[in-house]
Amino acid sequence: MPKAARISRSIPVSSASEDKESDSSQLVTVALFSGIGLLISLVAVILGIQGVWF
């Protein structure tokens, strides 16, 4: 009968404050990217630029 080998790896544990900082940093990046895209789209609509959408 074959025997299965168990391989375990230790996972480093980070503090909760580091996770929150990382999450908020990613949220800020996404918010900035979305805001810039929204601003560009709004300006294009207001100025009546038509060739951009197709």
NORNOR-V419295 format. One record per residue. N is the residue number from 0. RES is the residue in three letters. BURIAL is 1 if it has 24 or more other ideal C-beta (glycine too) atoms within 12 Angstrom, else 0. Layout:
n=N res=RES burial=BURIAL
n=N res=RES burial=BURIAL
//
This chain:
n=0 res=MET burial=0
n=1 res=PRO burial=0
n=2 res=LYS burial=0
n=3 res=ALA burial=0
n=4 res=ALA burial=0
n=5 res=ARG burial=0
n=6 res=ILE burial=0
n=7 res=SER burial=0
n=8 res=ARG burial=0
n=9 res=SER burial=0
n=10 res=ILE burial=0
n=11 res=PRO burial=0
n=12 res=VAL burial=0
n=13 res=SER burial=0
n=14 res=SER burial=0
n=15 res=ALA burial=0
n=16 res=SER burial=0
n=17 res=GLU burial=0
n=18 res=ASP burial=0
n=19 res=LYS burial=0
n=20 res=GLU burial=0
n=21 res=SER burial=0
n=22 res=ASP burial=0
n=23 res=SER burial=0
n=24 res=SER burial=0
n=25 res=GLN burial=0
n=26 res=LEU burial=0
n=27 res=VAL burial=0
n=28 res=THR burial=0
n=29 res=VAL burial=0
n=30 res=ALA burial=0
n=31 res=LEU burial=0
n=32 res=PHE burial=0
n=33 res=SER burial=0
n=34 res=GLY burial=0
n=35 res=ILE burial=0
n=36 res=GLY burial=0
n=37 res=LEU burial=0
n=38 res=LEU burial=0
n=39 res=ILE burial=0
n=40 res=SER burial=0
n=41 res=LEU burial=0
n=42 res=VAL burial=0
n=43 res=ALA burial=0
n=44 res=VAL burial=0
n=45 res=ILE burial=0
n=46 res=LEU burial=0
n=47 res=GLY burial=0
n=48 res=ILE burial=0
n=49 res=GLN burial=0
n=50 res=GLY burial=0
n=51 res=VAL burial=0
n=52 res=TRP burial=0
n=53 res=PHE burial=0
//
